[in-house]
Amino acid sequence: MASGVALQQKQLICRWDRQAWRACKMKRHRQGMNWEFNLAEHNIQIQHDGSGVMQIRQSDAGHWTRVEPRWDDEHTLCWGPLCTRGAIPLD
């Protein structure tokens, strides 16, 4: 993720790849464009290019993978293997 001050940091509940739910922190770097989720053992980054394409990667060294956001039955927002619950500040 590009360096810079996060616009907002929020405490949420997250899970990675269907593991157990855990507390996590979300940082919004550029409004509507870049988010970072910090779980205990994972650093997940999501980016939106403005054209509707969203990508996710695990850690700064990971490869970007295209994902489709989705809401599941548990009022949970997911992007590929990352799912979150709580007041999610996306804009």
C-alpha atoms as an extended CHARMM CRD file, in Angstrom:
* protein
*
        91  EXT
         1         1  MET       CA              0.0000000000        0.0000000000        0.0000000000  PROA      1               0.0000000000
         2         2  ALA       CA              1.2810000000        3.4470000000       -0.7810000000  PROA      2               0.0000000000
         3         3  SER       CA              2.7130000000        5.2660000000        2.1800000000  PROA      3               0.0000000000
         4         4  GLY       CA              0.7300000000        8.0520000000        3.7560000000  PROA      4               0.0000000000
         5         5  VAL       CA             -1.5530000000        8.7940000000        6.6270000000  PROA      5               0.0000000000
         6         6  ALA       CA             -4.7190000000        6.7400000000        6.8460000000  PROA      6               0.0000000000
         7         7  LEU       CA             -7.8510000000        8.8310000000        6.5600000000  PROA      7               0.0000000000
         8         8  GLN       CA             -9.7130000000        6.6920000000        9.0370000000  PROA      8               0.0000000000
         9         9  GLN       CA             -9.0450000000        3.6390000000       11.1790000000  PROA      9               0.0000000000
        10        10  LYS       CA            -11.9090000000        1.4670000000       12.3560000000  PROA      10              0.0000000000
        11        11  GLN       CA            -12.1590000000       -1.5650000000       14.6410000000  PROA      11              0.0000000000
        12        12  LEU       CA            -14.1100000000       -4.4070000000       13.0030000000  PROA      12              0.0000000000
        13        13  ILE       CA            -14.4760000000       -8.1660000000       13.1340000000  PROA      13              0.0000000000
        14        14  CYS       CA            -12.8610000000      -10.0320000000       10.2150000000  PROA      14              0.0000000000
        15        15  ARG       CA            -12.0450000000      -13.4870000000        9.0160000000  PROA      15              0.0000000000
        16        16  TRP       CA             -9.6230000000      -14.6710000000        6.3590000000  PROA      16              0.0000000000
        17        17  ASP       CA            -10.3380000000      -17.7470000000        4.2550000000  PROA      17              0.0000000000
        18        18  ARG       CA            -13.1500000000      -19.0530000000        6.5170000000  PROA      18              0.0000000000
        19        19  GLN       CA            -10.9670000000      -19.0460000000        9.6370000000  PROA      19              0.0000000000
        20        20  ALA       CA            -12.3890000000      -17.9440000000       12.9940000000  PROA      20              0.0000000000
        21        21  TRP       CA            -13.7500000000      -14.4040000000       13.3800000000  PROA      21              0.0000000000
        22        22  ARG       CA            -11.2500000000      -12.0330000000       15.0350000000  PROA      22              0.0000000000
        23        23  ALA       CA            -10.9230000000       -8.3870000000       15.8610000000  PROA      23              0.0000000000
        24        24  CYS       CA             -9.2160000000       -6.4590000000       13.0680000000  PROA      24              0.0000000000
        25        25  LYS       CA             -8.4360000000       -2.8980000000       12.1270000000  PROA      25              0.0000000000
        26        26  MET       CA             -9.3380000000       -1.2740000000        8.8550000000  PROA      26              0.0000000000
        27        27  LYS       CA             -7.4540000000        1.7220000000        7.4940000000  PROA      27              0.0000000000
        28        28  ARG       CA             -8.8390000000        3.7340000000        4.6180000000  PROA      28              0.0000000000
        29        29  HSD       CA             -5.9460000000        5.3110000000        2.7220000000  PROA      29              0.0000000000
        30        30  ARG       CA             -7.6850000000        6.9760000000       -0.2240000000  PROA      30              0.0000000000
        31        31  GLN       CA            -11.4020000000        7.5520000000       -0.0380000000  PROA      31              0.0000000000
        32        32  GLY       CA            -13.2280000000        4.9680000000       -2.1380000000  PROA      32              0.0000000000
        33        33  MET       CA             -9.9510000000        3.5770000000       -3.5530000000  PROA      33              0.0000000000
        34        34  ASN       CA             -7.6180000000        1.8460000000       -1.0210000000  PROA      34              0.0000000000
        35        35  TRP       CA             -8.2460000000       -0.0510000000        2.1990000000  PROA      35              0.0000000000
        36        36  GLU       CA             -6.0130000000       -2.0770000000        4.4690000000  PROA      36              0.0000000000
        37        37  PHE       CA             -7.1720000000       -4.7010000000        6.9630000000  PROA      37              0.0000000000
        38        38  ASN       CA             -4.8640000000       -5.7860000000        9.7620000000  PROA      38              0.0000000000
        39        39  LEU       CA             -5.6750000000       -9.1480000000       11.2990000000  PROA      39              0.0000000000
        40        40  ALA       CA             -3.3690000000      -10.7180000000       13.8730000000  PROA      40              0.0000000000
        41        41  GLU       CA             -1.4630000000      -12.7920000000       11.2980000000  PROA      41              0.0000000000
        42        42  HSD       CA             -2.5200000000      -11.1660000000        8.0220000000  PROA      42              0.0000000000
        43        43  ASN       CA             -2.1690000000       -7.7780000000        6.3720000000  PROA      43              0.0000000000
        44        44  ILE       CA             -4.7600000000       -7.5540000000        3.5850000000  PROA      44              0.0000000000
        45        45  GLN       CA             -4.9630000000       -4.7570000000        1.0350000000  PROA      45              0.0000000000
        46        46  ILE       CA             -7.8750000000       -3.9240000000       -1.2530000000  PROA      46              0.0000000000
        47        47  GLN       CA             -7.8800000000       -1.4170000000       -4.0800000000  PROA      47              0.0000000000
        48        48  HSD       CA            -10.5640000000       -0.0840000000       -6.4010000000  PROA      48              0.0000000000
        49        49  ASP       CA             -9.5100000000        1.5470000000       -9.6690000000  PROA      49              0.0000000000
        50        50  GLY       CA            -12.6410000000        3.6640000000      -10.1410000000  PROA      50              0.0000000000
        51        51  SER       CA            -13.9260000000        1.6040000000      -13.0780000000  PROA      51              0.0000000000
        52        52  GLY       CA            -15.5260000000       -1.1060000000      -10.9440000000  PROA      52              0.0000000000
        53        53  VAL       CA            -12.4770000000       -3.3920000000      -10.7500000000  PROA      53              0.0000000000
        54        54  MET       CA            -11.4790000000       -4.3920000000       -7.2150000000  PROA      54              0.0000000000
        55        55  GLN       CA             -8.3200000000       -6.2910000000       -6.3120000000  PROA      55              0.0000000000
        56        56  ILE       CA             -7.0320000000       -7.8760000000       -3.1100000000  PROA      56              0.0000000000
        57        57  ARG       CA             -3.6380000000       -9.0570000000       -1.9260000000  PROA      57              0.0000000000
        58        58  GLN       CA             -2.1420000000      -10.4550000000        1.2380000000  PROA      58              0.0000000000
        59        59  SER       CA              0.9410000000       -8.5000000000        2.3680000000  PROA      59              0.0000000000
        60        60  ASP       CA              2.9530000000       -6.0010000000        0.3390000000  PROA      60              0.0000000000
        61        61  ALA       CA              4.7550000000       -8.8220000000       -1.4860000000  PROA      61              0.0000000000
        62        62  GLY       CA              1.6030000000      -10.6580000000       -2.5810000000  PROA      62              0.0000000000
        63        63  HSD       CA              0.0700000000      -10.6720000000       -6.0480000000  PROA      63              0.0000000000
        64        64  TRP       CA             -3.0520000000       -8.6480000000       -6.7640000000  PROA      64              0.0000000000
        65        65  THR       CA             -6.1290000000      -10.8020000000       -7.4720000000  PROA      65              0.0000000000
        66        66  ARG       CA             -9.3980000000       -9.4910000000       -8.8760000000  PROA      66              0.0000000000
        67        67  VAL       CA            -12.3720000000       -9.9310000000       -6.4990000000  PROA      67              0.0000000000
        68        68  GLU       CA            -16.0820000000       -9.2020000000       -6.4920000000  PROA      68              0.0000000000
        69        69  PRO       CA            -17.4910000000       -7.7620000000       -3.2780000000  PROA      69              0.0000000000
        70        70  ARG       CA            -20.5200000000       -9.6050000000       -1.9310000000  PROA      70              0.0000000000
        71        71  TRP       CA            -22.8850000000       -9.5380000000        1.0330000000  PROA      71              0.0000000000
        72        72  ASP       CA            -23.5530000000      -12.8940000000        2.6480000000  PROA      72              0.0000000000
        73        73  ASP       CA            -26.4400000000      -14.1290000000        4.8040000000  PROA      73              0.0000000000
        74        74  GLU       CA            -24.8160000000      -12.9900000000        8.0530000000  PROA      74              0.0000000000
        75        75  HSD       CA            -24.7970000000       -9.2450000000        7.1720000000  PROA      75              0.0000000000
        76        76  THR       CA            -21.1470000000       -9.6470000000        6.3050000000  PROA      76              0.0000000000
        77        77  LEU       CA            -19.2690000000       -7.8890000000        3.4910000000  PROA      77              0.0000000000
        78        78  CYS       CA            -16.7110000000      -10.0730000000        1.7270000000  PROA      78              0.0000000000
        79        79  TRP       CA            -14.0510000000       -9.5500000000       -0.9140000000  PROA      79              0.0000000000
        80        80  GLY       CA            -12.8700000000      -12.9760000000       -2.0040000000  PROA      80              0.0000000000
        81        81  PRO       CA            -11.4340000000      -14.7380000000        1.0920000000  PROA      81              0.0000000000
        82        82  LEU       CA            -11.7140000000      -11.6440000000        3.3670000000  PROA      82              0.0000000000
        83        83  CYS       CA            -15.0010000000      -11.0720000000        5.2050000000  PROA      83              0.0000000000
        84        84  THR       CA            -15.8280000000       -8.2160000000        7.5910000000  PROA      84              0.0000000000
        85        85  ARG       CA            -18.5950000000       -7.2680000000       10.0360000000  PROA      85              0.0000000000
        86        86  GLY       CA            -19.2380000000       -3.9340000000       11.6580000000  PROA      86              0.0000000000
        87        87  ALA       CA            -19.6590000000       -0.3080000000       10.6120000000  PROA      87              0.0000000000
        88        88  ILE       CA            -17.4800000000       -0.4330000000        7.4950000000  PROA      88              0.0000000000
        89        89  PRO       CA            -16.4750000000        3.0520000000        6.2270000000  PROA      89              0.0000000000
        90        90  LEU       CA            -16.0350000000        2.4100000000        2.4900000000  PROA      90              0.0000000000
        91        91  ASP       CA            -16.5160000000        5.9100000000        1.0720000000  PROA      91              0.0000000000
